[in-house]
Amino acid sequence: MSCLMNPRREKGEPRLRGLVLFYINPAEARRACKLAAELAGRRHFLFNSNLWEIDSASGTFYICGPAVGAPMAVLVLEKLIALGAEKIIVCGTCGSLQSSLVIGDILLPVQALSEEGVSAHYPLAEQAFSSETLLILLESFLKDLSLPYRRGVVCSTDAPYRETLLDIGRYQRDGIAGIDMEFSALLTVAAFRRVELAAVMVVSDQLYGNEWQPGFRHSLFKQRMQLLAKGLLDCIGGG
């Protein structure tokens, strides 16, 4: 069924020819954009987010972000795809739902449960999965940095302040590893638009048990996020 509005590339906007690194959170996006400027990147308009184009020895690649929440993240992703993006790596955070995942650990989500409102508007004939090609690239990157990781399933919600003990218990019994706000929508849109997408997430807080344990100021969490922000640029750019 056709829609009244469709994402498109406007006159004067760039044509994306390489991989896009999509930083969800403002702090990591600022850090990545600062590095992009130091690499003589070119900045382009992208709503209230950022888009940087960087030429490197390995070819041209792109940085964008931030875009918190499924609606904004999908708005940005749709525009990136309209500009030509075909491979997108998302760098974000998640809350842990399992005791085997603690603050600072790294999760590579392979699929997602949607508890957000965007995915339903992009009907799929089958379950969406992360790009295996991009997952392998991320695994190689993490191994080079000697960073342990695991694959798993995440749940995405629009209402982080309405996560009840009943909900958390159900997710845990279903084997869901983490919870965020954007990934299920991004993965669904990527599958709908037939582009490749994968994500790397650092555990920022713990929701298992009967008490929320925030870790946003935890030294290991901050260290891992800083390492990923720069490390991904070096990996993709050949630095």
N, C-alpha and C positions, 0 to 999 in steps of 0.2 A: 504494500500500500504506500503510495507516494505521500510525502509530507510537504507542508506549505513552506517550510524553511529547511534549507540544506546547507551544510558547511561548505565553504568554497574559498579558493585562493583569490584575493583581490589584486588589482593592478598594483604593481610595485612591491608586492610581498615576496619573500624569498621562496625558492623551490628547495625543499629539503632533500638532500641526496645521500645522507648517511644516518648512522645510528643516533638516537636521541636519548640523553640521560635526563630523566624526569624526577626532580627532587620535590617531594611532597611538602615537607615542613619548612617554614620560613627560615629557621636558623641554618639548615643545611643548604637551602637554596641561596641564601645570602653568601655563604662561604663558597659555594661552587661558582656563583656569578663573579665574585671577587677574583677567583682564580682564572675565570674566563677572560676577564678584563686584563689580567696580567699576561695572558697568552695572546694578547692583541685580538681578542674576539670581537665580532661585530654584533651589536645589540639590535634586535628587532622588536616591534610592538607585539604584545600578546596579552590583550585584556589587562587585568591588574596583576598579571604574572610577568615573567621575563623569558625571553628567548635569545640565546647567544649562539652565534655561528663561529666555529673555530676551525681553522686550517691546521693540520698537523702532518707529520711524516707519514702517518697511516691513512690520510685522507681527511675529508671534512666531516665533522660531527657536531652535535648540538646539545645545548644545556637548556632546560626550562624549569620553571617553578618559581614560587611555591603554588600549591593549589590544594587547600585543605577542604575535605568533605567531598562526597561523591559528585554532587552537581557541578561544582567548580572544576574538579579534576576531569570530568568527562567533557565539559565545555572546552578545556584546554586540549585534551586528547583529540577531540573531533577536529579542532583547528589544525593541530599538527598533522593529522592524517590528510586533511584537505590540502595542506601545503606539500604533501608528498611523503611524509614519514611512513616507513614500512617496518621498522624495527625500533622498539622502545623498551628501555630498561628503567624501571621505577625504583627509586631509593626512598625508603620510608621507615616507619616504626610500627610496632604492634604490641599489644598487651598479651602476656602469656596466659594460657588457660590450662597448661599442664605443668606439673611440678618438675618435669625433666627439662623445662625451658626457664631460664632465670634471666634477670636483668643483665643486658650486655650480650646475651647469646644472639646468634644470627640464624634467621629463618628464610628459606627460599620457598615461598608458597607455590604450590603446583595447581591448586584449584581453590574455589571459594564458594561459601554459602552467602547468599544475599539477604541481609536484613536492612537494606537501604532501598530507597524509592526509585532509583534510576534504572536499574537493570531490567525491570519489568517492561520498560518502553522499548527494549531491544530484544525481541523474541528470537530465541535460538532453537534449532531443531535438536540439538544435543548439548551435553555439558561442555563448557569451555575449559580449556587447560592452558597453562603457561607454555610458551614456546620452549620446546626441548633444546633447540639450538642455542637459545639465549641462556637457558639454565646451565647448560654445559659450559658456556663462556663464563658465567658467574662462578661456577664451581672451580674452574681453572684459576680465575682471578683470586678467589678466596684461598685456594691451596697455595698459590704463590706468596700470599701474605701470611701463610701459616695460621689462618683463622678457621676455627672449627665452625661447622654449620650443620643444619639438618633441613630436609625437605618436609613439608607438611601442608595441611589445609587451614585456611583462615576463614573467619566470618567477618563480614563488613556491616557496620551499623551506622545509622544516621543519628543515633541517640546514645552517646557514650555515658550520659548521666542517668540512663534508664536501664542499665544492665543489672538485672535482678539476680539474686542467688539461684532462682529457679531456671532462668535463662542460662547462666554460667554452668550449672550442673548438667543441663541438657547438652550443651555444646561439648562439655568434657566427656560425657558418655558416648557421644558420637565421634570422639577422637579428634576434634578440632584443636589445632595447636595454638592458634593465636587469633586476636581480634583487632581490626582496624576500622577505618571509615571509608576507604576509597577502592580497595583492590578488586572486590567483586564487580563493581561497576566498570572499572577500567578493563578488566579481563573480558567482560561481556561485550563491551563496545569493540574491543580489539577483534574478538571473534566475529562479531556482526559485520565489521568493516574489512575483515580478512587481512589483518596485519599481525605481526608477531609482537608479543609483549611478555615480559617476565619481570619479577621484582626481587629485591633483596631488602630484608627488614631486620632492624635491630630491636630486640625486646626492650621496651621502655618502662614497662610496669608489669606487675603480677596480679592476676585476678583469681587464681585458684585459692582454695581455703575459704575462710569467712571474712577476709579482710583485704582491702585493696592496698597494694604496696607500690607506690610510685617510685620510679628510679630515674627521673629526668635529670636530676642533679648528681647521679651516681658517676663516679670518675670513670669506670669502665664503659658505661653507656656513652658518655661524652667522647671518650677516646676512640671508641669504635665508630661513632658517627663521623668524627673528623677524619678518621682513616679512610672510611668509605668515600667521603666527599672528594678527597684528593686522589685516592687510589683508583677510583673509577675513571677519573679524567686521565690519569697516567696510563691506565690499561687500554682505554679506547683510543687515546691519542698517541700511544706508542712512546710516552715519556718515560 
